[in-house]
Amino acid sequence: MKKTGTNGVQPRLAVIGCGDAATQLLIPSLRRIGWDPRVLADPSPARCEIAAAKLSRRARSALRVTNWKNGIDQFDAAIVAVPHSLHGPTGMDLLNAGKHVFMEKPLATSADSCRELVALAERRRLVLAVGLMRRYLHVAQWIKALIASGRLGEIRTFSVREGSIFKWGTSDSFLRPEAAGGGVLMDTGAHTIDLMLWWLGSVSSLRYRDDSYGGVEGECLISCELESGAVGTVELSRSRRLRNSAYIEGAQGYVEVALHENKILSASPHVLEFEHESVVGTGLPEQRSTELFDAELTDFRSSVVEGVQLGVPGRQGVRSVELIQRCYAAREALTAPWADRRLPAQREREHPRMPPGSVVVITGATGFVGGRLAERLVEQGAHVRCLVRDLATCARLARLPVEIVRADLSDRSAVSEALRGVGYVFHCAYDGRSERSNIEGVRSLLAAAIEHSVGRFVHVSSFSVYEPFPDGELSEDTRDGDRGSTYVRNKLDLEREVMLAARSQGIAATVVQPSIVYGPFCRPWTDDPAEMLLYGTVILPEGDGMCNPIYIDDLVDGMVVAAQHPAACADRFILAGPETVGWGEFYRAFARALGAAPPVSWPASRIAKENSGFVRGVRLALKNPIRFIDIVLRWDAARRVLQAGLDALPAGIQKVVYRRYFGAHERRVGEVVLPDPQLLALYSAKVRTSSEKARKLLGLRPVYTFSAGMELTGEYLQWAFGDTARSLLERSEGPVDREVAGADSV
């Protein structure tokens, strides 16, 4: 150890594991508290360099090693942020080497490993701390004291709900059961379960369900009874936004608190008056998440220096892992509400099937269409290989026993290797930010499919290639759409690449052109309409144009048939549902399912006027500068110039720019959602899409009427947006800004 001027003894420190948790959370915290690591250890030298760049200038000469044992004489204490499955072995090796250990949660992935770590640390008189930072929240400590005071009376029921859209990490360690040790329960649940046990005591009996099909679960539900006699549930999600709160009810009162911040959401009046360490429920001070990391690492440093355990000791990290292990041992399947029902349309026929043992590649499997296709093919026993660009978007896909291959579709060698031994390719991926990457991607896939004699190739396009739609019937013989639209032009060019390969190079390729696809997890035509209706007022043009919806399972049926039917080769097929509905009815059906206000009709001329004008665009950009990008992108010439510049950037910088400026915009409560010019044309069109060609040549007959599809979609909407609706209803008691908020695209 070295002496420091004002800090006294400063333990020499190693950071073991330089992934996202270390570089984005732990190392910035170390820099804030003035504790410079001497050693950075990670199997990837590149990750070590990224971590070193985050250090203070004086610490950037830290030793970089691929194995911490190569720097064993350079540190006294270690912060461990390796994949979960390595927590136990790494901790044991460090303690045996005489090192103090701060272990990121969970302490280990098995209770036995946890107990071994604790016993060894106590035997060697070493500090073992675990990163359960939520205990540092003032509200967490206030709740613990409140329950202990008896002010709530005997605890009778509780409900803990935590969920968000998982987009974390660039490593596949979160996606593999053998590395992660589990999914949302092992990851988020380590925090949530710890608080529940810390507040309420031990669990006597439980029922556990999750949605894993052989991968890592993204949804789980625990129903349990505590030794105190209280009963309750814990629900965790990686695919929807839940209330992120804990509700606790006793014989004499109740309280609901936020899990991530110092907020009491509701409580009995006498509960709010409770005081703990000079803090009452109505006056909880704010805390940033950075303060929690700083506090736990400061306590770890002080524990090492003073020889007194501060913070959360390893022994207290055992209980949550014990309960998690009990849950996994008692696992039952968690079936989604909409998947638990079979409507008459589903009972009338079996879904088309792929040949047994088929080897299938899917691109875009992290999206809505590709993800549902992957589920279907896994259920049918196919070996599914998914090519993905961003591992952070794989939470739902990782539930399935699929092979996840990280690959850029423009990388021809990587794509060629991925298609080796494959019988079928479904190309569902589309990058709305780059025309060039889409063209390069489809060319790579086609070249690899030809090289490896892939049996069938299905390219998913869109009926938007005919936009703007003419009134009347739309078929495959309709003239091409307006190439002045970037989206239409790019989709047409992609179709041309596929058809050229099919007709001149002999690949058995098919193009499918879905209409308005809706159903569970659809971002553009289910989630976005739901959010728009919940957050504000949706404006549609008077006159009610025609919507041509197709439920997701009808589309997947069509794709599976197109991949096998001889008549599908070298041709393209519109796939639409069995009926059309007005756009007003489409949105009203969503509003009914959500209990939200229905859409409002304006004259098309008024919508066009509101959506035009530079001054209005500037006003919106001043409120949200990122919207300046939206204004620029209204002009196709500007879009092309901007795209050319982005395409020239290195891949890493591209990713940062895309995330910052092209990510999802936060919605404002009370916004008036106007259709942009392209959507206005879509909402106004009196078009009826015909799937007659698919019916005649392929025998396809969609079975989900709009009412049948919406019955299932309504179940999903309640499941996915119920907490959001409740939270917005509570917020609506305050003032609401009703100013026109912009031409958000569905």
Protein Blocks (a to p, Z undefined) as FASTA:
>chain_A
ZZdfklopadddddehjafklmmmmmmmmmmnopacfbdcdfblklmmmmmmmpcfklmm
pccdfbfklmmmmcfbdcddbdfklmmmmmmmmmmnopacdddddfblcfklmmmmmmmm
mmnopacddddfklmpmklmmmmmmmmnomnopafbdcddddddddedjbfklmpmklno
paflmmmmmmmmmmmmmmnopcfbdcdddfbehiacfbdcdddddfkopacdddddfkbc
cekiaddddfkbccdddfkbccdfbdcfklmmpceehiafklcccddfklmmmmmmmmmm
mmmmnopaehjdfklmmmmmmmmmmmmmmgccdddfklmpccfklmmpccddddehiacd
dehklmmklmmmmmmmmmnopacddddfblklmmmmmmpccddddddfklmklmmmmmgo
iabdcdfbccfkbmklmmmmmmmmmmmmmmnopabdcddddfklmpccdehjddfkbccd
dfkbmklmmmmmmmmmmmmmmmmnopacddddddddedehilklmmmmmmmmmmmccddd
ehiaadddddfklmmmmmmmmmmpmklgopacddddfbdcdfklmmmmmmmmnopacddd
ddfklmmmmmgcjklmmmmmmmmmmlmmmmmmmpmklmmmmmmmmmmpcfklmmmmmmmm
mmccdddehiacdddfklmmmmmpccdddfklmmmmnopacfbdfklmmmmmmmmmmmmm
mmmmmmmmmmmmmccdfbdfbjcdZZ
